[in-house]
């Protein structure tokens, strides 16, 4: 089959990395995959994922139309970041296709899109929520946009109303998706991998394993990595460490990944004030990241609110064989208890602190937990499984596409959540096209 893959291609995009894995698996299965780059503006060659470098940019309208016409399946990778997904937003209403939903909240992308699409945005808000555009903009400028918008206004309906099929990577945010479309919706674990281990130096043995059990003050390395922002809850980790002197004197907290200079300064000041040993590295190479993962004793992978359909960072951490501490919500709530340490969403700081004290006191078998996480991740987050499910969904979606186009052309035939309308539209379509069937 010929497949059109609309995706970010930036070298630092986790979704782009997923697309490269899925494309490879599809090609191994004998499919032809053409890539359409969805970044707002074309990337320089050195900024692209080398496995997606042969892409066509979404603004090359004639070439993209040709790709779509020649494809049996159109597949969109969509996340909540307009600069990476402008091409999805443009082409999805025009050509449809299957959508892989990487976030269950699209409010930030919608907010960016509003600037040049005010009339259409107002219609979206009114249709799905009965919400006035001014009220939405007031919410967005309140300083608590996500807290006020989620989960009442997830904006996934804005995207999924055009989908012929939807792939999600967990099920906690599916209610709004299923409300917005009668198209098939499936849940498939997100495929991911580690950076190439051949590029990384041989890891040192974890410090906790090098020191005898009766040695006092065993150092512990705690890691948070990825795109560092306030949603990563680094503040809560620092505060959790500071609660007990035994943790302050034994834990080295490392924050690894791209970060704004103002956020770096804020975290360092906060840690200094609380007496916590903090290192903020900034962005690192894939090889350096792998070294960080292997050197850590535990990875704290916390978010609030939890909005991702799946967490690439959590999967990457599990694949490395390093135990995780996560918030017991959303995607993370489904991770196995023998492989991941969960904390309650209502007491994140104290929960992290308790988990770290358990580790420090030796009541957690980090080796066994890391091995269980690695085994689970390798068996679950697979590109070959994802590719197979994508093709099956694409075949089903192809049958659904004419009905979706009819519903969009004649919205009076089907309203949101109105199954009778959808059935009526289906019957009208079947009658109108009877002449074309034997």
DRENDO-1510 file (C-alpha; in Angstrom, 1 decimal, always signed):
<recs>
REC; n; res; u; v; w
REC; 1; UNK; +0.0; +0.0; +0.0 .
REC; 2; UNK; +1.0; +3.6; -0.5 .
REC; 3; UNK; +0.8; +5.7; +2.7 .
REC; 4; UNK; +1.1; +9.4; +3.2 .
REC; 5; UNK; +2.6; +10.3; +6.6 .
REC; 6; UNK; +2.0; +13.9; +7.7 .
REC; 7; UNK; +4.4; +14.5; +10.6 .
REC; 8; UNK; +7.0; +16.8; +12.2 .
REC; 9; UNK; +10.5; +16.0; +10.9 .
REC; 10; UNK; +12.5; +18.1; +13.3 .
REC; 11; UNK; +15.5; +16.2; +14.7 .
REC; 12; UNK; +14.4; +17.1; +18.3 .
REC; 13; UNK; +10.8; +16.1; +17.8 .
REC; 14; UNK; +9.7; +13.0; +19.8 .
REC; 15; UNK; +6.8; +12.6; +17.4 .
REC; 16; UNK; +9.2; +12.8; +14.5 .
REC; 17; UNK; +11.2; +10.0; +16.1 .
REC; 18; UNK; +8.0; +7.9; +16.4 .
REC; 19; UNK; +7.3; +8.6; +12.8 .
REC; 20; UNK; +10.7; +7.4; +11.7 .
REC; 21; UNK; +10.2; +4.2; +13.6 .
REC; 22; UNK; +6.7; +3.6; +12.2 .
REC; 23; UNK; +7.9; +4.4; +8.7 .
REC; 24; UNK; +10.7; +1.9; +8.9 .
REC; 25; UNK; +8.3; -0.8; +10.2 .
REC; 26; UNK; +5.8; +0.0; +7.4 .
REC; 27; UNK; +8.6; -0.3; +4.8 .
REC; 28; UNK; +9.8; -3.6; +6.2 .
REC; 29; UNK; +6.2; -4.8; +5.8 .
REC; 30; UNK; +6.3; -3.8; +2.1 .
REC; 31; UNK; +4.5; -0.5; +2.1 .
REC; 32; UNK; +5.6; +2.7; +0.3 .
REC; 33; UNK; +5.6; +5.7; +2.7 .
REC; 34; UNK; +5.8; +9.3; +1.5 .
REC; 35; UNK; +6.5; +11.9; +4.2 .
REC; 36; UNK; +4.9; +15.4; +4.4 .
REC; 37; UNK; +6.7; +17.7; +6.8 .
REC; 38; UNK; +4.2; +19.6; +9.0 .
REC; 39; UNK; +6.4; +22.3; +10.6 .
REC; 40; UNK; +5.1; +25.8; +10.2 .
REC; 41; UNK; +8.2; +26.8; +8.1 .
REC; 42; UNK; +10.6; +24.5; +6.2 .
REC; 43; UNK; +13.6; +23.3; +8.2 .
REC; 44; UNK; +17.2; +23.5; +7.3 .
REC; 45; UNK; +18.7; +20.1; +6.4 .
REC; 46; UNK; +20.8; +19.9; +9.5 .
REC; 47; UNK; +17.6; +20.3; +11.7 .
REC; 48; UNK; +15.8; +17.4; +10.2 .
REC; 49; UNK; +15.6; +13.8; +11.4 .
REC; 50; UNK; +17.8; +12.0; +8.8 .
REC; 51; UNK; +15.2; +9.2; +8.5 .
REC; 52; UNK; +12.6; +11.8; +7.4 .
REC; 53; UNK; +14.9; +14.0; +5.3 .
REC; 54; UNK; +13.2; +13.1; +2.0 .
REC; 55; UNK; +10.0; +14.8; +3.0 .
REC; 56; UNK; +7.8; +17.2; +1.1 .
REC; 57; UNK; +6.9; +20.4; +3.0 .
REC; 58; UNK; +3.2; +20.9; +3.5 .
REC; 59; UNK; +3.2; +24.3; +1.8 .
REC; 60; UNK; +4.1; +22.6; -1.6 .
REC; 61; UNK; +0.4; +22.3; -2.4 .
REC; 62; UNK; +0.7; +20.6; -5.8 .
REC; 63; UNK; +3.1; +18.0; -4.6 .
REC; 64; UNK; +1.1; +17.3; -1.5 .
REC; 65; UNK; -2.1; +16.9; -3.4 .
REC; 66; UNK; -0.4; +14.4; -5.7 .
REC; 67; UNK; +0.9; +12.4; -2.7 .
REC; 68; UNK; -2.6; +12.4; -1.2 .
REC; 69; UNK; -4.3; +11.3; -4.4 .
REC; 70; UNK; -1.8; +8.4; -4.9 .
REC; 71; UNK; -2.0; +7.2; -1.3 .
REC; 72; UNK; -4.3; +4.4; +0.0 .
REC; 73; UNK; -3.9; +5.7; +3.5 .
REC; 74; UNK; -3.3; +9.2; +4.9 .
REC; 75; UNK; -1.9; +9.3; +8.4 .
REC; 76; UNK; -1.5; +12.4; +10.5 .
REC; 77; UNK; +0.7; +12.6; +13.6 .
REC; 78; UNK; -0.8; +15.4; +15.7 .
REC; 79; UNK; +0.3; +17.0; +19.0 .
REC; 80; UNK; -0.4; +20.2; +20.8 .
REC; 81; UNK; +2.3; +22.4; +19.3 .
REC; 82; UNK; +1.3; +24.6; +16.3 .
REC; 83; UNK; +4.8; +25.3; +15.0 .
REC; 84; UNK; +5.3; +21.5; +14.6 .
REC; 85; UNK; +1.7; +20.7; +13.3 .
REC; 86; UNK; +0.6; +23.6; +11.2 .
REC; 87; UNK; +0.5; +21.3; +8.2 .
REC; 88; UNK; -1.8; +18.9; +9.9 .
REC; 89; UNK; -4.2; +21.7; +10.8 .
REC; 90; UNK; -4.2; +22.9; +7.2 .
REC; 91; UNK; -4.5; +19.6; +5.3 .
REC; 92; UNK; -6.7; +17.5; +7.7 .
REC; 93; UNK; -10.0; +19.3; +6.9 .
REC; 94; UNK; -9.2; +19.1; +3.2 .
REC; 95; UNK; -8.2; +15.4; +2.7 .
REC; 96; UNK; -9.1; +13.7; +6.0 .
REC; 97; UNK; -7.1; +10.6; +7.0 .
REC; 98; UNK; -6.3; +8.7; +10.2 .
REC; 99; UNK; -5.1; +10.8; +13.2 .
REC; 100; UNK; -2.6; +9.7; +15.8 .
REC; 101; UNK; -3.5; +11.8; +18.8 .
REC; 102; UNK; -0.4; +12.4; +20.9 .
REC; 103; UNK; -2.1; +14.8; +23.3 .
REC; 104; UNK; -5.6; +14.8; +24.8 .
REC; 105; UNK; -5.5; +18.6; +25.1 .
REC; 106; UNK; -5.1; +20.7; +21.9 .
REC; 107; UNK; -5.8; +24.1; +23.5 .
REC; 108; UNK; -2.3; +25.6; +23.0 .
REC; 109; UNK; -2.3; +24.7; +19.3 .
REC; 110; UNK; -5.8; +26.1; +18.9 .
REC; 111; UNK; -4.8; +29.3; +20.7 .
REC; 112; UNK; -1.9; +29.7; +18.2 .
REC; 113; UNK; -4.2; +29.0; +15.2 .
REC; 114; UNK; -6.8; +31.6; +16.4 .
REC; 115; UNK; -4.6; +34.5; +15.3 .
REC; 116; UNK; -5.3; +34.1; +11.6 .
REC; 117; UNK; -8.6; +32.1; +11.9 .
REC; 118; UNK; -10.8; +34.0; +14.3 .
REC; 119; UNK; -14.1; +33.4; +12.6 .
REC; 120; UNK; -13.5; +29.7; +12.2 .
REC; 121; UNK; -12.2; +29.4; +15.8 .
REC; 122; UNK; -15.4; +31.1; +17.1 .
REC; 123; UNK; -17.5; +28.6; +15.2 .
REC; 124; UNK; -15.5; +25.6; +16.6 .
REC; 125; UNK; -16.0; +26.9; +20.2 .
REC; 126; UNK; -19.7; +27.5; +19.7 .
REC; 127; UNK; -20.3; +24.2; +18.0 .
REC; 128; UNK; -18.6; +21.9; +20.5 .
REC; 129; UNK; -18.9; +23.8; +23.8 .
REC; 130; UNK; -21.4; +26.7; +23.3 .
REC; 131; UNK; -18.4; +28.9; +24.4 .
REC; 132; UNK; -17.8; +32.5; +23.3 .
REC; 133; UNK; -14.5; +33.3; +21.7 .
REC; 134; UNK; -14.0; +36.2; +24.1 .
REC; 135; UNK; -14.5; +34.0; +27.1 .
REC; 136; UNK; -12.0; +31.5; +25.7 .
REC; 137; UNK; -9.4; +34.2; +25.1 .
REC; 138; UNK; -10.0; +35.6; +28.6 .
REC; 139; UNK; -9.3; +32.1; +30.0 .
REC; 140; UNK; -6.2; +31.8; +27.9 .
REC; 141; UNK; -4.8; +35.1; +29.3 .
REC; 142; UNK; -5.6; +34.3; +32.9 .
REC; 143; UNK; -2.3; +32.6; +33.7 .
REC; 144; UNK; -4.1; +29.4; +34.4 .
REC; 145; UNK; -5.2; +28.5; +30.9 .
REC; 146; UNK; -4.7; +24.7; +31.1 .
REC; 147; UNK; -6.1; +24.4; +34.6 .
REC; 148; UNK; -9.3; +26.2; +33.5 .
REC; 149; UNK; -9.6; +24.7; +30.1 .
REC; 150; UNK; -8.9; +21.0; +31.0 .
REC; 151; UNK; -10.9; +18.8; +30.9 .
REC; 152; UNK; -14.0; +20.9; +30.0 .
REC; 153; UNK; -12.5; +22.2; +26.7 .
REC; 154; UNK; -10.0; +19.8; +25.4 .
REC; 155; UNK; -10.3; +20.9; +21.7 .
REC; 156; UNK; -9.6; +17.4; +20.5 .
REC; 157; UNK; -13.0; +17.7; +18.9 .
REC; 158; UNK; -11.6; +20.4; +16.6 .
REC; 159; UNK; -9.1; +17.9; +15.2 .
REC; 160; UNK; -10.9; +14.6; +15.4 .
REC; 161; UNK; -14.1; +15.9; +13.6 .
REC; 162; UNK; -12.1; +15.6; +10.4 .
REC; 163; UNK; -10.6; +12.1; +11.1 .
REC; 164; UNK; -11.6; +9.0; +9.2 .
REC; 165; UNK; -10.0; +7.0; +12.1 .
REC; 166; UNK; -8.2; +7.8; +15.3 .
REC; 167; UNK; -5.3; +6.2; +17.1 .
REC; 168; UNK; -4.8; +7.1; +20.7 .
REC; 169; UNK; -2.0; +5.8; +23.0 .
REC; 170; UNK; -4.1; +5.5; +26.2 .
REC; 171; UNK; -7.8; +5.8; +26.9 .
REC; 172; UNK; -8.2; +8.4; +29.7 .
REC; 173; UNK; -9.1; +11.2; +27.3 .
REC; 174; UNK; -11.2; +9.4; +24.8 .
REC; 175; UNK; -14.6; +10.7; +25.8 .
REC; 176; UNK; -14.2; +13.9; +23.9 .
REC; 177; UNK; -12.7; +12.1; +20.9 .
REC; 178; UNK; -15.6; +9.7; +20.6 .
REC; 179; UNK; -18.1; +12.5; +21.1 .
REC; 180; UNK; -16.6; +14.3; +18.1 .
REC; 181; UNK; -16.6; +11.5; +15.5 .
REC; 182; UNK; -18.3; +8.2; +14.7 .
REC; 183; UNK; -15.1; +7.1; +13.0 .
REC; 184; UNK; -13.3; +4.1; +14.4 .
REC; 185; UNK; -11.1; +4.8; +17.4 .
REC; 186; UNK; -8.4; +2.4; +18.7 .
REC; 187; UNK; -5.8; +2.5; +21.4 .
REC; 188; UNK; -2.3; +1.3; +20.5 .
REC; 189; UNK; +0.8; +1.7; +22.6 .
REC; 190; UNK; +3.2; +4.4; +21.4 .
REC; 191; UNK; +6.3; +3.0; +19.7 .
REC; 192; UNK; +9.6; +4.4; +20.9 .
REC; 193; UNK; +13.3; +3.5; +21.3 .
REC; 194; UNK; +16.5; +4.5; +23.0 .
REC; 195; UNK; +19.2; +6.6; +21.3 .
REC; 196; UNK; +21.8; +4.4; +19.6 .
REC; 197; UNK; +23.8; +2.7; +22.3 .
REC; 198; UNK; +26.8; +2.4; +20.0 .
REC; 199; UNK; +27.2; +6.2; +20.3 .
REC; 200; UNK; +27.4; +6.2; +24.1 .
REC; 201; UNK; +30.4; +5.4; +26.2 .
REC; 202; UNK; +30.1; +2.3; +28.4 .
REC; 203; UNK; +28.1; +3.2; +31.4 .
REC; 204; UNK; +29.5; +3.1; +34.9 .
REC; 205; UNK; +27.8; +0.8; +37.4 .
REC; 206; UNK; +25.1; +2.7; +39.4 .
REC; 207; UNK; +26.5; +4.1; +42.6 .
REC; 208; UNK; +23.9; +2.4; +44.7 .
REC; 209; UNK; +25.3; -1.0; +43.6 .
REC; 210; UNK; +28.9; +0.0; +44.2 .
REC; 211; UNK; +28.7; +0.7; +47.9 .
REC; 212; UNK; +28.3; -1.9; +50.5 .
REC; 213; UNK; +25.0; -2.1; +52.4 .
REC; 214; UNK; +26.5; -1.0; +55.7 .
REC; 215; UNK; +28.1; +2.1; +54.2 .
REC; 216; UNK; +26.4; +5.3; +55.3 .
REC; 217; UNK; +25.3; +8.2; +53.1 .
REC; 218; UNK; +25.1; +6.4; +49.8 .
REC; 219; UNK; +24.7; +8.9; +47.0 .
REC; 220; UNK; +21.6; +8.7; +44.9 .
REC; 221; UNK; +21.2; +10.3; +41.4 .
REC; 222; UNK; +17.7; +11.4; +40.5 .
REC; 223; UNK; +17.0; +12.5; +36.9 .
REC; 224; UNK; +14.3; +14.5; +35.1 .
REC; 225; UNK; +14.8; +14.8; +31.3 .
REC; 226; UNK; +13.1; +16.0; +28.2 .
REC; 227; UNK; +11.8; +19.4; +27.2 .
REC; 228; UNK; +12.0; +21.2; +30.6 .
REC; 229; UNK; +9.0; +23.4; +31.5 .
REC; 230; UNK; +6.9; +24.0; +34.6 .
REC; 231; UNK; +4.6; +21.1; +33.6 .
REC; 232; UNK; +7.6; +18.7; +34.3 .
REC; 233; UNK; +7.2; +19.6; +38.0 .
REC; 234; UNK; +10.9; +20.0; +38.7 .
REC; 235; UNK; +9.9; +22.4; +41.5 .
REC; 236; UNK; +8.0; +19.6; +43.2 .
REC; 237; UNK; +11.0; +17.3; +43.0 .
REC; 238; UNK; +13.3; +19.9; +44.5 .
REC; 239; UNK; +10.8; +20.6; +47.3 .
REC; 240; UNK; +10.3; +16.8; +47.9 .
REC; 241; UNK; +14.1; +16.4; +48.3 .
REC; 242; UNK; +14.3; +19.3; +50.7 .
REC; 243; UNK; +11.7; +17.9; +53.1 .
REC; 244; UNK; +14.2; +15.6; +54.8 .
REC; 245; UNK; +17.9; +16.4; +55.6 .
REC; 246; UNK; +18.8; +12.8; +54.8 .
REC; 247; UNK; +17.6; +13.3; +51.2 .
REC; 248; UNK; +19.2; +16.8; +50.8 .
REC; 249; UNK; +22.6; +15.4; +51.8 .
REC; 250; UNK; +22.4; +12.2; +49.6 .
REC; 251; UNK; +20.6; +13.1; +46.4 .
REC; 252; UNK; +22.1; +14.7; +43.4 .
REC; 253; UNK; +19.2; +16.0; +41.2 .
REC; 254; UNK; +19.9; +16.3; +37.5 .
REC; 255; UNK; +17.6; +18.1; +35.0 .
REC; 256; UNK; +18.6; +17.3; +31.5 .
REC; 257; UNK; +17.1; +18.8; +28.3 .
REC; 258; UNK; +16.3; +22.0; +26.5 .
REC; 259; UNK; +15.2; +24.8; +28.8 .
REC; 260; UNK; +14.7; +28.5; +28.7 .
REC; 261; UNK; +17.4; +30.5; +30.5 .
REC; 262; UNK; +14.9; +32.1; +32.8 .
REC; 263; UNK; +13.6; +28.7; +33.9 .
REC; 264; UNK; +17.1; +27.4; +34.5 .
REC; 265; UNK; +17.8; +30.4; +36.7 .
REC; 266; UNK; +14.5; +30.1; +38.6 .
REC; 267; UNK; +15.1; +26.4; +39.3 .
REC; 268; UNK; +18.7; +27.0; +40.4 .
REC; 269; UNK; +17.6; +29.8; +42.8 .
REC; 270; UNK; +14.9; +27.6; +44.2 .
REC; 271; UNK; +17.2; +24.7; +44.8 .
REC; 272; UNK; +19.9; +26.9; +46.3 .
REC; 273; UNK; +17.4; +28.4; +48.7 .
REC; 274; UNK; +16.3; +24.9; +49.9 .
REC; 275; UNK; +19.8; +23.4; +50.0 .
REC; 276; UNK; +19.2; +20.9; +47.2 .
REC; 277; UNK; +22.1; +19.7; +45.0 .
REC; 278; UNK; +20.8; +20.6; +41.5 .
REC; 279; UNK; +22.5; +20.4; +38.1 .
REC; 280; UNK; +20.8; +21.8; +35.0 .
REC; 281; UNK; +22.6; +20.6; +31.8 .
REC; 282; UNK; +20.5; +22.1; +29.1 .
REC; 283; UNK; +20.1; +20.2; +25.8 .
REC; 284; UNK; +22.4; +17.3; +25.3 .
REC; 285; UNK; +23.3; +14.9; +22.5 .
REC; 286; UNK; +21.6; +11.5; +22.1 .
REC; 287; UNK; +24.7; +9.8; +23.3 .
REC; 288; UNK; +24.9; +12.1; +26.4 .
REC; 289; UNK; +21.3; +11.4; +27.2 .
REC; 290; UNK; +21.8; +7.7; +27.1 .
REC; 291; UNK; +24.7; +8.1; +29.5 .
REC; 292; UNK; +22.4; +10.1; +31.8 .
REC; 293; UNK; +19.7; +7.5; +31.7 .
REC; 294; UNK; +22.1; +4.7; +32.5 .
REC; 295; UNK; +23.8; +6.6; +35.3 .
REC; 296; UNK; +20.6; +7.6; +37.1 .
REC; 297; UNK; +19.3; +5.6; +40.0 .
REC; 298; UNK; +15.7; +6.7; +39.5 .
REC; 299; UNK; +13.9; +8.9; +37.0 .
REC; 300; UNK; +11.2; +11.3; +38.1 .
REC; 301; UNK; +8.7; +11.6; +35.2 .
REC; 302; UNK; +5.9; +13.7; +36.6 .
REC; 303; UNK; +3.4; +16.0; +35.0 .
REC; 304; UNK; +0.3; +17.9; +36.2 .
REC; 305; UNK; -2.1; +18.0; +34.6 .
REC; 306; UNK; -1.5; +14.8; +32.6 .
REC; 307; UNK; -2.5; +15.6; +29.1 .
REC; 308; UNK; -0.3; +13.4; +26.9 .
REC; 309; UNK; -1.9; +10.4; +25.2 .
REC; 310; UNK; +1.5; +8.7; +26.1 .
REC; 311; UNK; +4.8; +9.9; +27.4 .
REC; 312; UNK; +7.9; +9.3; +25.2 .
REC; 313; UNK; +10.1; +10.2; +28.2 .
REC; 314; UNK; +8.5; +7.6; +30.4 .
REC; 315; UNK; +8.9; +4.9; +27.7 .
REC; 316; UNK; +12.5; +5.9; +27.1 .
REC; 317; UNK; +13.2; +5.7; +30.8 .
REC; 318; UNK; +11.7; +2.2; +31.0 .
REC; 319; UNK; +13.6; +1.0; +28.0 .
REC; 320; UNK; +16.8; +2.2; +29.7 .
REC; 321; UNK; +16.1; -0.1; +32.6 .
REC; 322; UNK; +16.0; +2.7; +35.2 .
REC; 323; UNK; +13.0; +2.8; +37.6 .
REC; 324; UNK; +10.5; +5.6; +37.3 .
REC; 325; UNK; +8.5; +7.7; +39.7 .
REC; 326; UNK; +5.3; +8.9; +38.1 .
REC; 327; UNK; +2.0; +10.5; +39.0 .
REC; 328; UNK; -0.8; +8.0; +39.2 .
REC; 329; UNK; -3.0; +9.6; +36.5 .
REC; 330; UNK; -3.6; +9.5; +32.8 .
REC; 331; UNK; -1.3; +7.4; +30.7 .
REC; 332; UNK; +1.0; +6.8; +33.7 .
REC; 333; UNK; -1.8; +5.2; +35.7 .
REC; 334; UNK; -1.7; +2.3; +33.3 .
REC; 335; UNK; +2.0; +1.4; +33.8 .
REC; 336; UNK; +2.6; -1.8; +35.8 .
REC; 337; UNK; +3.1; -1.4; +39.6 .
REC; 338; UNK; +6.0; -3.8; +39.6 .
REC; 339; UNK; +7.9; -1.7; +37.1 .
REC; 340; UNK; +7.0; +1.9; +38.1 .
REC; 341; UNK; +6.6; +3.8; +41.4 .
REC; 342; UNK; +3.3; +5.8; +41.5 .
REC; 343; UNK; +2.4; +8.8; +43.6 .
REC; 344; UNK; -1.0; +10.3; +44.3 .
REC; 345; UNK; -1.9; +13.4; +42.2 .
REC; 346; UNK; -3.2; +15.2; +45.3 .
REC; 347; UNK; +0.1; +15.0; +47.2 .
REC; 348; UNK; +2.9; +14.9; +44.6 .
REC; 349; UNK; +5.6; +16.5; +46.7 .
REC; 350; UNK; +5.1; +14.3; +49.7 .
REC; 351; UNK; +4.6; +11.3; +47.5 .
REC; 352; UNK; +7.9; +11.8; +45.7 .
REC; 353; UNK; +9.6; +12.4; +49.0 .
REC; 354; UNK; +8.2; +9.1; +50.5 .
REC; 355; UNK; +9.3; +7.2; +47.4 .
REC; 356; UNK; +12.8; +8.7; +47.6 .
REC; 357; UNK; +13.1; +7.8; +51.3 .
REC; 358; UNK; +12.0; +4.2; +50.5 .
REC; 359; UNK; +14.8; +4.1; +47.9 .
REC; 360; UNK; +17.3; +5.6; +50.3 .
REC; 361; UNK; +16.4; +3.1; +53.0 .
REC; 362; UNK; +16.8; +0.2; +50.6 .
REC; 363; UNK; +13.2; -1.0; +50.7 .
REC; 364; UNK; +12.9; -0.7; +46.9 .
REC; 365; UNK; +14.6; -3.3; +44.7 .
REC; 366; UNK; +15.7; -0.9; +42.0 .
REC; 367; UNK; +17.4; -3.6; +40.0 .
REC; 368; UNK; +14.3; -5.8; +39.9 .
REC; 369; UNK; +12.1; -2.8; +39.2 .
REC; 370; UNK; +14.3; -1.6; +36.4 .
REC; 371; UNK; +14.4; -5.0; +34.8 .
REC; 372; UNK; +10.6; -5.3; +34.9 .
REC; 373; UNK; +10.2; -1.9; +33.4 .
REC; 374; UNK; +12.6; -2.7; +30.5 .
REC; 375; UNK; +10.9; -6.1; +29.8 .
REC; 376; UNK; +7.5; -4.4; +29.8 .
REC; 377; UNK; +8.6; -1.6; +27.5 .
REC; 378; UNK; +10.3; -3.8; +25.0 .
REC; 379; UNK; +7.2; -6.0; +24.8 .
REC; 380; UNK; +4.7; -3.2; +24.6 .
REC; 381; UNK; +5.9; -0.1; +22.8 .
REC; 382; UNK; +6.7; -1.7; +19.4 .
REC; 383; UNK; +6.8; -0.1; +16.0 .
REC; 384; UNK; +5.9; -3.3; +14.2 .
REC; 385; UNK; +2.7; -3.7; +16.2 .
REC; 386; UNK; +1.8; +0.0; +15.6 .
REC; 387; UNK; +2.4; -0.3; +11.9 .
REC; 388; UNK; +0.1; -3.3; +11.6 .
REC; 389; UNK; -2.6; -1.6; +13.6 .
REC; 390; UNK; -2.3; +1.6; +11.5 .
REC; 391; UNK; -2.8; -0.4; +8.2 .
REC; 392; UNK; -5.8; -2.2; +9.6 .
REC; 393; UNK; -7.3; +1.1; +10.8 .
REC; 394; UNK; -6.5; +2.8; +7.4 .
REC; 395; UNK; -8.4; +0.1; +5.5 .
REC; 396; UNK; -11.5; +0.6; +7.8 .
REC; 397; UNK; -11.1; +4.4; +7.6 .
REC; 398; UNK; -11.1; +4.3; +3.8 .
REC; 399; UNK; -14.7; +2.9; +4.0 .
REC; 400; UNK; -15.6; +5.6; +6.4 .
REC; 401; UNK; -14.2; +8.6; +4.4 .
REC; 402; UNK; -17.2; +9.1; +2.0 .
REC; 403; UNK; -19.6; +9.2; +4.9 .
REC; 404; UNK; -17.5; +11.8; +6.8 .
REC; 405; UNK; -17.3; +14.0; +3.6 .
REC; 406; UNK; -21.1; +13.8; +3.3 .
REC; 407; UNK; -21.6; +14.8; +6.9 .
REC; 408; UNK; -19.3; +17.8; +6.5 .
REC; 409; UNK; -21.0; +18.8; +3.3 .
REC; 410; UNK; -24.5; +18.5; +4.8 .
REC; 411; UNK; -24.1; +19.1; +8.6 .
REC; 412; UNK; -27.9; +19.0; +9.1 .
REC; 413; UNK; -27.7; +15.3; +8.5 .
REC; 414; UNK; -25.6; +14.7; +11.6 .
REC; 415; UNK; -24.9; +16.7; +14.7 .
REC; 416; UNK; -22.3; +15.9; +17.4 .
REC; 417; UNK; -23.2; +12.8; +19.2 .
REC; 418; UNK; -26.4; +12.3; +17.1 .
REC; 419; UNK; -26.2; +8.7; +16.0 .
REC; 420; UNK; -29.6; +8.9; +14.3 .
REC; 421; UNK; -28.2; +11.7; +12.1 .
REC; 422; UNK; -25.2; +9.6; +11.2 .
REC; 423; UNK; -27.3; +6.6; +10.4 .
REC; 424; UNK; -29.6; +8.8; +8.2 .
REC; 425; UNK; -26.6; +10.3; +6.4 .
REC; 426; UNK; -25.2; +6.8; +5.8 .
REC; 427; UNK; -28.6; +5.7; +4.4 .
REC; 428; UNK; -28.7; +8.8; +2.1 .
REC; 429; UNK; -25.2; +8.1; +0.9 .
REC; 430; UNK; -26.0; +4.4; +0.2 .
REC; 431; UNK; -29.1; +5.3; -1.8 .
REC; 432; UNK; -27.3; +8.0; -3.8 .
REC; 433; UNK; -24.5; +5.8; -4.8 .
REC; 434; UNK; -26.4; +2.6; -5.5 .
REC; 435; UNK; -26.0; +3.1; -9.2 .
REC; 436; UNK; -22.2; +2.6; -8.8 .
REC; 437; UNK; -22.5; -0.8; -7.1 .
REC; 438; UNK; -23.4; -4.1; -8.7 .
</recs>
